[in-house]
Amino acid sequence: MKRRNFIQNAALAGGFVMLDPLSAVGAPSLTDILSKRFPEVRTPEAKRHFSSKVIEKAIKEFGKKVKDEELAWLFNNCFPNTLDTTVTYSEKNGRPDTYVITGDIDAMWLRDSSAQVWPYLPFTKKDKNLKNLIAGVINRQTSYVLKDPYANAFYNDPTQTGHWVKDITDMQPGVHERKWEIDSLCYPIRLGYGYWKTTGDTSPFNEDWQNAIKLILKTFKNQQLKDGKGDYSFQRETASGTDTRALQGYGYPVKPVGLIASAFRPSDDATVFSFLVPSNFFAVVSLQQAAEMMTELAKDKATADELKQLSDEVKVALQNHAVVNHPNHGKIYAFEVDGYGNHLLMDDANVPSLLSLPYLGAVDSEDPIYKNTRRFILSLDNPFFFKGKVAEGIGGPHIAVDTIWHMSIIVQALTTKDEKEIQKCIGMLKSTHAGTGFMHEAFHKDDASQFTRKWFAWANTLFGELLWKTYQEKPQLL
């Protein structure tokens, strides 16, 4: 998420960019599935970090049944990208342990790692090794939350210090970056809950995991800022205003109204008003899920009740403070608020976003306020919605104006029931990979060959999730 320079005028060989970490020179041909027009760009089998027979079976099925050869090629490249290139699986003290990098940055984000393996959950019923891999992600995330609940990304080596070691905050060895983001603690709960409901396996949810849930609860309560500035502050020596916090690292004042403050967004950009609305919606869901798990698995009614109470408090505060009137769209959800009545109207490409709320189970897609909000954020009234020659979609301040994120187009398709809209989104994704066969972070609205991050596993796997979901539910759209 830190690659800010575009790959200008990408060198195309036969119309395709061959990427170093993802190239597959000499890999087995898939000519029984794919046309010779589409070169082999997936990592060679011998160099893949992890292989799942059930995922490979799904790839072959998709390629056989879907007649669009380019979509089959893209699914073959993108869906297994997390497994192929980013996971390191082992056992630690007899328990699964999985380190997951985000792609071109050798660090594990709590958010990204959860989202990267999420699409594989339905396949764990038929693949024990895949199940253990995801259990290992949960175990690793538990250790990271216990190490520092305010950190967003960690190193595999607990003694390592990195580029951000001089940040003015309570940095520890093993922490890559210490940007406090609500979603960093929500995503591990989402993954753990989904794993439990899918597999029935309770082994990851031991005493350490339960202590991590209690620490998440404590952190969320602290960041309601009812008793002053809270425990967290952050400053960075940087020319980028989105990479640091104002007012000695505490950010602009907020009025305690029950919402949880988030110093940074899931883009790793600083918030303007600290009550980040999409992340508070995500917290409502995550707290309820954690409460159910603490009740059923830990038999800890007291903690479960506290989790439920906080969830209910945030839910009420959202209805009281996050809904504003827009002159063109009526009642919509603001992106950020401060409790004093000030608000920021926009949306960002990263998840959680306002657009993604139904995908996260935070609101119903038919909720009238969400529908109004959706119309707003997918219009030019949203300052970070861009419409160009090759695509239209949501970007954000993390990269630059006039840049669209593949992730936002994917989420748009995942959160609509409109078949024409789904087809339009898939068509834009298909036409903007710049010949690489992979999704990227952001690309220029008029020229998809100007893009950032040629190796961004979250976007790749999320695209695979969209294609598999569409194949299963609406195959006629592919």
C-alpha positions in Angstrom: 0.0 0.0 0.0 3.0 2.2 -0.1 3.9 1.9 -3.8 2.9 5.4 -5.0 4.7 5.7 -8.3 3.0 4.5 -11.4 4.5 2.0 -13.8 4.7 4.4 -16.7 4.4 3.1 -20.3 4.6 -0.6 -19.2 6.7 -2.6 -21.7 4.3 -4.9 -23.4 5.6 -8.1 -25.0 3.0 -9.4 -27.4 0.5 -7.2 -25.5 1.4 -8.6 -22.0 3.6 -7.5 -19.2 5.7 -10.4 -17.8 6.1 -9.8 -14.0 9.2 -11.0 -12.2 7.7 -12.4 -9.0 4.7 -13.8 -10.8 6.2 -15.0 -14.1 6.0 -18.6 -14.9 8.6 -19.3 -17.6 8.6 -23.0 -18.3 5.5 -23.7 -16.3 3.1 -26.4 -17.5 0.8 -25.2 -20.3 -3.0 -25.0 -19.7 -3.8 -25.3 -23.4 -6.7 -27.6 -22.6 -8.3 -24.6 -20.9 -6.7 -21.4 -22.2 -6.0 -20.0 -25.6 -2.4 -19.6 -26.8 -3.2 -15.9 -26.9 -2.8 -15.9 -23.1 0.7 -16.6 -21.9 1.5 -18.5 -18.7 2.1 -15.9 -16.0 1.2 -17.8 -12.9 4.0 -18.9 -10.6 5.5 -22.2 -11.7 4.2 -25.1 -9.6 7.6 -25.9 -8.2 7.9 -22.4 -6.8 4.5 -22.0 -5.3 4.3 -21.5 -1.6 1.3 -23.7 -1.0 -0.9 -25.9 -3.2 -4.5 -27.0 -2.6 -6.0 -29.8 -4.7 -9.5 -28.4 -4.2 -8.5 -25.0 -5.3 -6.8 -26.4 -8.4 -10.0 -28.5 -9.1 -12.1 -25.3 -8.9 -9.7 -23.5 -11.3 -10.0 -26.4 -13.8 -13.8 -26.4 -13.5 -14.0 -22.7 -14.1 -11.8 -22.9 -17.1 -13.8 -25.8 -18.6 -17.2 -24.3 -18.0 -16.6 -20.6 -18.6 -16.4 -19.9 -22.3 -14.7 -16.6 -22.0 -11.0 -17.6 -22.3 -9.7 -14.3 -20.9 -11.8 -14.6 -17.7 -10.7 -18.3 -17.3 -7.1 -17.1 -17.7 -7.6 -14.3 -15.1 -9.2 -16.7 -12.7 -6.3 -19.1 -13.1 -3.9 -16.4 -12.3 -5.7 -14.4 -9.6 -7.7 -16.8 -7.4 -4.7 -18.8 -6.1 -2.3 -15.8 -6.0 -2.3 -15.6 -2.2 -1.5 -19.3 -1.9 1.0 -19.3 -4.7 3.1 -16.3 -3.6 2.4 -15.0 -0.1 1.9 -17.7 2.5 4.5 -19.4 4.7 3.1 -22.3 6.6 4.7 -24.2 9.5 3.9 -25.5 13.0 4.8 -23.7 16.2 4.5 -25.6 19.5 2.4 -28.2 17.7 -0.1 -25.7 16.3 -0.5 -24.4 12.8 1.3 -21.1 12.1 0.9 -19.1 8.9 2.7 -15.9 7.9 1.0 -14.0 5.1 2.6 -11.1 3.3 0.5 -8.6 1.4 2.5 -9.1 -1.9 5.3 -6.7 -2.7 5.8 -5.7 0.9 7.3 -8.3 3.2 5.0 -7.7 6.2 1.7 -9.2 7.5 -1.2 -6.8 7.8 -4.0 -8.1 10.1 -6.5 -6.7 7.6 -4.9 -8.0 4.3 -4.0 -11.4 5.6 -7.6 -12.0 6.8 -9.1 -10.8 3.5 -6.5 -12.7 1.4 -7.5 -16.2 2.8 -11.2 -15.4 3.3 -12.3 -16.6 -0.2 -10.8 -20.0 0.5 -12.9 -20.8 3.6 -15.7 -22.6 1.6 -13.1 -25.0 0.3 -11.7 -26.0 3.7 -14.4 -28.7 4.1 -12.6 -30.8 1.4 -9.0 -29.9 2.1 -7.6 -30.4 5.6 -4.3 -28.8 4.7 -6.1 -25.6 3.5 -8.0 -25.7 6.8 -4.8 -25.9 8.8 -3.3 -23.0 6.7 -6.2 -20.7 7.7 -6.1 -21.9 11.3 -2.4 -20.9 11.2 -3.4 -17.4 10.1 -5.8 -17.1 13.1 -3.1 -18.3 15.5 -0.5 -15.9 14.1 -3.0 -13.0 14.2 -3.7 -13.8 17.9 -0.1 -13.4 18.7 0.1 -10.1 16.9 -2.9 -8.6 18.6 -1.5 -9.6 22.0 1.8 -8.0 21.0 0.3 -4.7 20.1 -3.4 -4.1 19.4 -2.6 -0.7 17.9 -0.3 -2.0 15.2 -1.6 -2.7 11.7 1.4 -4.7 10.3 4.1 -7.1 11.6 7.2 -8.9 10.6 7.8 -12.6 10.6 10.9 -12.0 12.7 9.9 -10.7 16.1 13.3 -9.0 16.5 13.2 -7.2 13.2 13.0 -3.4 13.0 12.2 -1.7 9.7 11.7 1.5 7.8 9.2 3.0 10.3 11.2 2.4 13.4 11.6 6.1 13.9 7.9 6.8 14.0 6.9 8.8 17.1 4.7 6.2 18.8 5.3 3.1 21.0 7.1 1.0 18.4 8.4 -2.5 19.3 10.7 -4.9 17.4 8.7 -7.1 15.1 6.2 -4.3 14.3 6.3 -3.1 10.7 3.9 -0.2 11.2 1.9 1.1 14.1 -1.1 2.8 12.5 -4.2 2.4 14.6 -7.1 1.2 12.4 -10.3 -0.2 13.8 -10.6 -2.7 11.0 -7.2 -4.2 11.9 -9.0 -5.8 15.0 -12.3 -6.5 13.2 -10.8 -8.6 10.4 -9.3 -11.3 12.7 -12.7 -11.6 14.4 -14.4 -11.9 11.0 -11.9 -14.6 9.9 -12.1 -16.5 13.1 -15.9 -16.4 13.1 -16.1 -17.5 9.5 -13.6 -20.3 10.1 -15.6 -21.6 13.1 -18.9 -21.5 11.3 -17.4 -23.2 8.2 -15.3 -25.9 9.8 -16.6 -26.4 13.3 -13.0 -26.5 14.5 -12.5 -24.8 17.8 -8.8 -25.4 18.3 -7.6 -21.9 17.4 -9.8 -20.3 20.0 -7.7 -21.1 23.1 -6.9 -19.0 26.1 -4.6 -16.8 24.1 -7.3 -16.1 21.5 -9.8 -15.3 24.3 -7.3 -12.9 25.9 -6.9 -11.3 22.5 -10.6 -10.7 22.3 -10.6 -9.1 25.8 -7.7 -6.9 24.6 -9.7 -5.9 21.5 -12.6 -4.9 23.7 -10.4 -2.9 26.0 -8.8 -1.1 23.0 -12.1 -0.3 21.4 -13.4 1.2 24.7 -10.2 3.2 25.2 -10.6 4.6 21.7 -14.1 5.8 22.4 -12.1 8.6 24.0 -14.6 9.1 26.9 -11.7 9.8 29.3 -9.4 12.1 27.4 -7.1 11.5 24.5 -6.8 7.8 24.9 -3.6 5.6 25.0 -2.6 6.0 21.3 -0.8 8.8 19.5 1.2 8.7 16.3 3.5 11.1 14.3 5.8 10.5 11.4 8.5 12.6 9.8 7.0 12.8 6.3 6.1 15.2 3.5 2.8 13.3 3.2 0.0 14.7 5.3 -1.9 11.5 5.1 0.9 9.6 6.8 0.9 11.4 10.1 -1.5 12.8 12.7 -2.1 16.4 13.7 -2.0 17.9 17.2 0.9 16.0 18.7 -0.2 12.8 17.2 -3.8 12.7 18.7 -5.7 14.1 15.7 -8.4 16.6 15.7 -10.7 16.6 18.7 -13.9 14.5 18.8 -16.9 14.7 21.0 -17.4 11.3 22.9 -20.7 10.1 21.5 -20.2 6.3 21.7 -18.3 5.8 18.4 -14.8 4.4 18.3 -12.0 6.6 17.0 -9.7 5.3 14.2 -6.5 7.2 13.7 -6.1 5.7 10.2 -8.3 4.3 7.4 -7.9 0.8 5.9 -5.9 2.6 3.2 -3.3 3.4 5.9 -4.1 7.1 5.4 -4.9 9.3 8.4 -8.5 10.1 9.1 -9.7 13.7 9.0 -12.5 13.2 11.6 -11.5 10.2 13.7 -15.0 8.6 13.9 -14.5 6.6 10.7 -18.1 5.4 9.8 -17.5 2.3 7.7 -15.1 0.9 10.3 -17.6 1.6 13.1 -20.2 -0.4 11.2 -17.7 -3.2 10.8 -17.0 -3.1 14.6 -20.8 -3.5 15.3 -20.8 -6.8 13.4 -17.4 -8.0 14.8 -18.3 -7.3 18.4 -21.5 -9.3 18.0 -19.6 -12.2 16.4 -17.0 -12.1 19.2 -19.8 -12.1 21.8 -21.3 -15.2 20.3 -17.9 -17.0 20.2 -17.1 -16.0 23.8 -20.5 -17.3 24.9 -20.3 -20.6 23.0 -16.6 -21.4 23.0 -15.3 -19.7 26.2 -18.4 -19.8 28.3 -17.5 -16.3 29.3 -20.9 -14.6 29.7 -19.4 -11.5 31.4 -17.1 -10.6 28.5 -19.8 -11.6 26.0 -22.2 -9.1 27.6 -19.6 -6.3 27.5 -19.0 -7.0 23.8 -22.7 -6.9 23.1 -23.2 -3.7 25.1 -20.4 -2.0 23.1 -21.8 -3.2 19.8 -25.3 -1.8 20.7 -23.8 1.5 21.8 -21.9 2.0 18.6 -24.9 0.9 16.5 -27.1 3.6 18.2 -24.3 6.2 17.9 -24.1 5.5 14.1 -27.8 6.2 13.6 -27.6 9.3 15.7 -24.4 10.8 14.3 -23.4 9.2 10.9 -26.6 10.0 8.9 -26.6 13.3 7.1 -28.7 15.0 4.4 -27.3 15.4 1.0 -28.9 17.9 -1.4 -28.9 15.5 -4.3 -29.2 12.1 -2.6 -31.2 12.6 0.6 -30.2 10.8 3.8 -26.8 9.1 3.4 -24.0 7.8 5.6 -21.1 10.2 6.1 -17.6 8.7 5.7 -16.2 10.4 8.8 -17.7 12.4 11.6 -16.4 14.0 14.8 -19.5 14.0 17.1 -19.7 17.8 16.9 -21.8 17.8 13.8 -18.9 18.1 11.3 -18.7 15.4 8.7 -16.8 14.3 5.6 -18.7 13.1 2.5 -16.7 10.7 0.3 -15.8 7.1 0.1 -12.5 5.3 -0.2 -11.6 2.2 -2.2 -10.3 0.0 0.6 -12.5 -2.3 2.6 -14.2 -1.5 4.9 -15.8 1.3 2.8 -19.3 2.6 2.7 -19.8 0.7 -0.5 -18.6 -2.6 1.1 -21.0 -2.5 4.1 -23.3 -5.3 2.7 -20.3 -7.4 1.8 -19.2 -7.3 5.4 -22.7 -8.0 6.7 -23.0 -4.6 8.3 -26.1 -3.3 6.5 -28.7 -4.8 4.2 -28.1 -3.9 0.5 -31.8 -2.8 0.4 -31.4 -0.4 3.4 -32.8 2.9 2.0 -29.9 5.0 3.5 -27.3 2.6 2.1 -29.0 2.7 -1.3 -28.9 6.5 -1.2 -25.3 6.4 -0.1 -24.4 4.0 -2.9 -25.9 6.3 -5.5 -23.8 9.2 -4.0 -20.5 7.3 -3.8 -20.9 6.0 -7.4 -21.5 9.5 -8.7 -19.3 12.5 -9.4 -20.7 14.0 -6.2 -18.1 11.7 -4.4 -14.8 13.6 -4.8 -13.0 10.3 -5.2 -15.2 8.7 -7.9 -13.5 9.0 -11.2 -14.9 8.4 -14.7 -12.4 8.0 -17.6 -11.8 6.5 -21.0 -11.1 3.0 -19.7 -13.2 2.6 -16.6 -15.1 4.3 -13.8 -14.8 3.7 -10.1 -13.7 4.8 -6.6 -10.1 5.7 -5.8 -8.9 7.7 -2.8 -6.2 10.0 -1.5 -3.7 7.2 -0.9 -2.4 7.3 -4.5 -3.6 10.3 -6.6 -6.7 11.9 -8.1 -8.0 10.3 -11.3 -6.9 6.8 -10.2 -9.3 4.0 -9.8 -8.8 0.9 -7.6 -9.6 -2.5 -8.9 -10.8 -3.4 -5.4 -13.5 -0.8 -5.6 -14.9 -2.2 -8.9 -14.8 -5.7 -7.4 -16.7 -4.6 -4.3 -19.2 -2.7 -6.4 -20.0 -6.0 -8.2 -20.1 -8.0 -4.9 -22.7 -5.6 -3.4 -25.2 -5.4 -6.2 -28.0 -7.7 -7.4 -28.2 -5.8 -10.7 -26.9 -8.2 -13.4 -26.1 -5.5 -15.8 -24.0 -3.7 -13.2 -22.2 -7.0 -12.4 -21.4 -7.5 -16.0 -20.2 -4.0 -16.4 -17.9 -4.3 -13.5 -16.4 -7.6 -14.7 -16.0 -6.1 -18.1 -14.0 -3.1 -16.7 -11.8 -5.5 -14.6 -11.2 -7.7 -17.6 -10.2 -4.7 -19.7 -7.9 -2.9 -17.2 -5.3 -5.5 -16.1 -2.9 -3.9 -18.6 -2.1 -7.3 -20.2 -0.6 -8.6 -17.0 -3.2 -11.2 -16.1 -3.4 -9.8 -12.5 -5.3 -7.1 -10.7 -3.5 -4.0 -9.3 -3.8 -1.4 -6.6 -4.8 1.6 -8.7 -4.7 2.6 -12.3 -5.3 5.8 -14.2 -8.8 6.3 -15.4 -7.7 6.9 -19.0 -4.8 4.5 -19.3 -4.7 1.2 -17.4 -1.0 0.7 -18.2 -0.3 3.4 -15.7 -0.8 1.4 -12.5 0.6 0.8 -9.0 1.5 -2.5 -7.4 2.0 -5.3 -9.9 1.9 -7.8 -7.0 -1.1 -7.1 -4.7 -2.5 -10.4 -3.5 -5.6 -9.1 -1.8 -6.9 -7.5 -5.0 -6.1 -10.7 -7.0 -7.8 -13.1 -4.6 -10.8 -10.8 -4.1 -11.3 -10.8 -7.9 -11.2 -14.6 -7.8 -13.9 -14.5 -5.1 -16.1 -12.4 -7.4 -15.6 -14.6 -10.4 -16.3 -17.8 -8.4 -19.4 -16.3 -6.8 -20.7 -15.2 -10.1 -19.9 -18.6 -11.7 -21.9 -20.3 -8.9 -24.8 -18.0 -8.7 -25.1 -16.3 -12.2 -22.9 -18.2 -14.6 -24.8 -16.7 -17.6 -23.0 -13.4 -16.8 -19.6 -14.8 -17.5 
